[in-house]
Amino acid sequence: MDARAWLQSGGMKLGTILTIDHPATVEIARLAGFDWLWIDGEHGRFNEVSAATACAVGGAGEVPMFVRLPDRSATAIKRFLDIGCDGIILPQVSSAEEVDEIARAALYPPQGERSVGIARAQGYGARFAECMEKQDYAIVVQIESVAGVKNAEAIVGRAAVDAVVIGPYDMSGSMGIPGQIEAREVIEGIGKVQAICKAAGKPCGIFAATGEKAKASAAAGFELIAVGMDCSVLLGGYKSLLEALR
């Protein structure tokens, strides 16, 4: 799949965050009908091995699989790209210089300095030439801090950035009001980043904890929406079941 072309194809794309590193969780989310899946290696239990399995299970239904990395290190970028995900999500990107570092690690020469290996991404060798000729995986950065908002135009303007996902909760924490995602400062920060993405012609996404918040995000024009996460959905479902019986 050409994830970069998929991101630019227009329309709203609904995904969900998966933190429980088991193939069944991934398959259930795929069967539910989401447009894309977010495999969480930052706050979730996924490592490069379980994330590779998740990509094989989820991608079997031609659902784009995006993996949020535990950090922005060159080693993490290289190893998680080699598992064959459709895109990587880089947390806490706050400057254009950080994007440049990401690009160096994520792109093959001459655009970057990514080292060449043979793994699932290259079809264990079967797709090696194709991978060398064309970049079909996407680079998505998260803007979720005061510095990120301040430098958003420079960040979004970098050619290596295919899309942006806003992290409202971390942004509120960076502003000294953790969890207050409806605060004026947070709303203004979100709006500024979204406007910059729109002007640059790059998709802008956001996390929405509930279906209602996802609807509001869709109405606001966000193209890439991650609604809910597996552990919260599972807990909420069990609670609702018990409430109906007590």
C-alpha positions, 0 to 999 in steps of 0.5 A: 500500500502507498500510505502517502497516497492514501493520506492524500486521497481526501475524506475523513479517515477513522482509526483507533488506538491499540495498546494491548499487544495481542493479535486478537485485539488487532484483528477485532479492530480490523473486523470492526471496520476502521479505516486505519489502525494506530499501533502504540509503541509509546504508551502501549505494550507493543515492541518491534516484534509484536508490532510486526505481528500486528501489521501482518494481522491488521494489514491482511485486510488492506487496512493501513497500519501506523505505528507510534514509536516509543521515541524519535531515536534513529534506532527506533525509526530504523527498526520499526520501519523495517517491520513493514508498517504503512507509516510511523507516528513520531511523538513530541515533535517540537521543531523543524530541526527535529523533523530533519533528524527524523528524515535523516533516519527514516529516508534512504539516501540521497534524501536521508541516511537510513541504512539498508536491511532485509526484513518484512518491509522489504518482503524479506528481499522479494521487494528490495528493489521496489523499496529502494526506488519508491518511498510508500511509507508515511511519516506522521509527526505529533505536535503536542507542546507549546514549542510545537505550536510555536514552530508548527509552520516550520514543522509542517513545511518540511517535505518529509512530513506527510501528515500531522496528528495533534495530541491535545492531552500532552498539549494541555500539559505543556501549557500547565493545565494538564487534562483541560483539553477544552481550555481556550489556550488548547483550543487556540493551539489546536486551531493554529496547527490545523490551519497551518496544515490546511494551508500546506495541503497536508492532512491533520489528525487528532485523538478523540476519546469518545464518539461524540468528540470524534464527531466534533473533530470531523465537523471541524474538518480533521481528516485523520481521527483516532477515536478511543483506545482498546483498553478504554473500549473494553473497560467501558463495555464491561462496565455497561454490561454490568450496569445493565444487570445490576 
